[in-house]
Amino acid sequence: MYDTWFYIFFWVVSFLLALPVVMLGFVWIILQKPAPQPRGITLEDLEAMLGRVKNQADLENVLEKFLKNFQVFPKDDTDLKRWLSIIAKMASSEHFDIDSVARFGQKLEDANKGIENDIAETVGLALKTRKKR
């Protein structure tokens, strides 16, 4: 239909006009800040979630997150008291039956060999001071 030079000229002009748009797109992508990494759950988050527990399903959700992230206490002792207070709050919750509390305490004692006495004392004291259903 047209001469071959027409098509060559058309493709060269199209490429030269599209090149700056593509280059600006790459520059824009490179200059964007990376997406923030999702923040892991902290002991403070667990304490706040534990304060909002209204039923057994909420408590099981908090318990699952606790066991997933903090079943084994980190080696630094900076948050030991907070960690033990969260265990005490969970154990003294009215939505947590006594047999489950005992299994929970035993599971934590088995996972944390260095501080099993502290865990046993915390769970025992929480059960002793717990409100009756």
Rosetta blueprint (number, residue, H / E / L):
1 M L
2 Y L
3 D L
4 T H
5 W H
6 F H
7 Y H
8 I H
9 F H
10 F H
11 W H
12 V H
13 V H
14 S H
15 F H
16 L H
17 L H
18 A H
19 L H
20 P H
21 V H
22 V H
23 M H
24 L H
25 G H
26 F H
27 V H
28 W H
29 I H
30 I H
31 L H
32 Q L
33 K L
34 P L
35 A L
36 P L
37 Q L
38 P L
39 R L
40 G L
41 I L
42 T L
43 L H
44 E H
45 D H
46 L H
47 E H
48 A H
49 M H
50 L H
51 G H
52 R L
53 V L
54 K L
55 N L
56 Q H
57 A H
58 D H
59 L H
60 E H
61 N H
62 V H
63 L H
64 E H
65 K H
66 F H
67 L H
68 K H
69 N H
70 F H
71 Q L
72 V L
73 F L
74 P L
75 K L
76 D L
77 D H
78 T H
79 D H
80 L H
81 K H
82 R H
83 W H
84 L H
85 S H
86 I H
87 I H
88 A H
89 K H
90 M H
91 A H
92 S L
93 S L
94 E L
95 H L
96 F L
97 D L
98 I H
99 D H
100 S H
101 V H
102 A H
103 R H
104 F H
105 G H
106 Q H
107 K H
108 L H
109 E H
110 D H
111 A H
112 N L
113 K H
114 G H
115 I H
116 E H
117 N H
118 D H
119 I H
120 A H
121 E H
122 T H
123 V H
124 G H
125 L H
126 A H
127 L H
128 K H
129 T L
130 R L
131 K L
132 K L
133 R L
